[in-house]
Structures are given as structure tokens and as C-alpha cells.
Amino acid sequence: MRHHLILRVITKLLVGAIMLFAFYVQFHGDFSPGGGFQAGVIMAVAFILYGLVFSLHNVQKVFPPWLVHKLVALGVLFYAGTGIVSMFLGYTFLDYGALVPSHPSSGQHYGILAVELGVGITVTAVMVAIYYAFAGRPPRLSDEEW
Amino acid sequence: MLVLTAIAVVRMRSLFAIAMLSGVFSLLSALLFVTMDAVDVAFTEAAVGAGISTVLVLGTLALTSRFEKPTKRSPMVPLFVVLVTGAALIYGTLDMPNFGSPDAPVQTHVGPDYLERSVEEIDIPNVVTSILASYRGYDTLGETAVVFTAGIGVLLLISGLRLRRRRDDEDEDESEEV
């Protein structure tokens, strides 16, 4: 299991950078292109790349499947929860002005950050879960056939 | 370039090369979106189309065979259907306003309203994000629910199979031990 030395070294270097870029896309989505959907996919790519190079077993130690399955639902709940919070504060569903009533536009900032975070969590978890589901099945092709 | 890649995908038999070429196709369409100033869409296309789907297709490929089986049916009927549909679509675009035309319905309906109000109401520079997450918050909640449902569906279909196979394997092991 010591083959692909270059791939392993480059992957170790890149995984951190990819995750950092995902966070940048996630939280800088207000100012530049990007948002929860793109950031979620990029974050999932970091885990999938790690899984491809260092085997599924190792990536599942970092990001165990039960946690992935919980996060799939947590993101949607987080999004809907933001709407419910604004309803409890006396505004309509998903009206983020409720979060900072004295200054509605900064309430919008917090609301957008919150729902984008929910989107990002769900997209990351779904992509990783689909990858686990496919990669977890025993392959029929051996390495030599590629 | 897009057309050439598509023709290559149709002509090839090696599924590995086809998977790679569809990634190339996605990347080229992302470039097309960039030239049309739809940077957010291009970003998504590059990340999802060229990145994740290629990996997932390769993952699926590892579960099947390496080459496509040659088909015996004549390609004329599918080709005819595709040509007619394509001609109908191109005929439909003839009536459409030119790209970037100020008279297009997209520029005269709710678009300018969002652009004017976004600055004072939401106060973030990226109008795409403010429309996506605030004005169209319900839609995005629905999209997230769609992603959620898709994930649950794949998990139910594929993880169930995996469990069953593992149980079968265990049964075989036990019978061998006996």
C-alpha cells in the first residue's frame, strides 16, 4: 500500500487548501460568486479526494458515515429552523429582518449566512454519502483492467 | 469544441474515456457560462459537473464492465428523433430576443426591481446571493429539500444492497466453515 507516492504527498498538501477554499466560497458568497451549493460540493471534494487516495476506510475514520447521515438532515433543519425563528419573532417565514429588527439589512446578512450554511452542510453530507454508498460496494474491476 | 467533445463521447466505446470526456464537456460549458457573465452558474457547473459527477461516474464504472456492448439496433430512429427535437429547439430560439438585449422579458419584468431594491434592503454586493437566499428563500429551501431527498434515495437504494450482500457473504462463510 506504499504506491502512488506523488499522489499521496500532493493530496496531503491539497486537502487543507481545498477545505479552506470551500470555507471562503461559503462565507464570502455575499461578495463574490459562490454560496452554499458550490461550497458544499468543494468541501465534499476534499473528503472524496482523501478517500480516493488513502482508501475509504481511512476517510470514514475522519468523517464517519453515521455523522454524514445526521448532517444530511441537519442542514435542511438548519435552513427551515432559520425560517421558524423569524416566525417566532413575529415576522413571516424566512424574513431575516427579524434577526436584527433595528437594522433589517444586517439581519438579512445573518439570515443569508445561516441559510447558506444549512445548504452547505446538506450538500456536503449528501455528496459524501453518495460517494460512500458507491465506493463501499466491492468493485468488480481489478486495478490491472483499467 | 463542445460539439466535437459530444461527438467523441457518442463514437467511443471505452467507458473510462467517455467518463473523462464528459468531465471535459462540463468544463467547456462552464467556460461558456463564464463568457456569458453567469459566474455563479459556471462555478456550480465546474464543481458539480466536472468534479463530482466524474468521480461518481468512475465509482459506478468500477462496479460494471469497462467497455460498452455494441448494439445491434439501427441508429436511424434515435437519430431521427434527436434531429427533429433539435430542429424544433432551434426553431424556437428564432423568436427569442438577442443575448443581452434590453427588451428581453428577463430585463423588463422583476429583474430591475430586484437590482434596485437589493442595495438598500439586503445591502450585499452579490445580487445573485441576495435573490437566491432572501427574495427566493422558499425556492432555495425547496432545492435543499430536493438534494436531501436525492441523498436519502441513493442511500436507501445502494446501502440496502450492500447490507444484503454482506449478509449473504457471512452466510457463505458459515457454510464453508461447517
Interface residues (C-beta under 8 A of the other chain):
Chain A: V25 G29 D30 F31 S32 P33 G34 G35 F37 Q38 V41 I42 A44 V45 I48 L52 H69 V72 A73 G75 V76 Y79 A80 G83 F93 L94 Y96 P104 S105 S106 Q108 H109 G111 I112 V115 E116 G118 V119 T122 V123 A125 V126 M127 A129 I130 Y131 A133 F134 A135 G136 R137 P138 P139 R140 L141 E145 W146
Chain B: F16 V39 D40 A42 F43 T44 A47 V48 G51 I52 V55 L56 G59 T60 L61 A62 L63 T64 S65 R66 E120 E121 I122 D123 I124 P125 N126 V128 T129 S130 L132 A133 S134 G137 Y138 T140 L141 E143 T144 A145 V147 F148 A150 G151 I152 V154 L155 I158 S159 L161 R162 R165
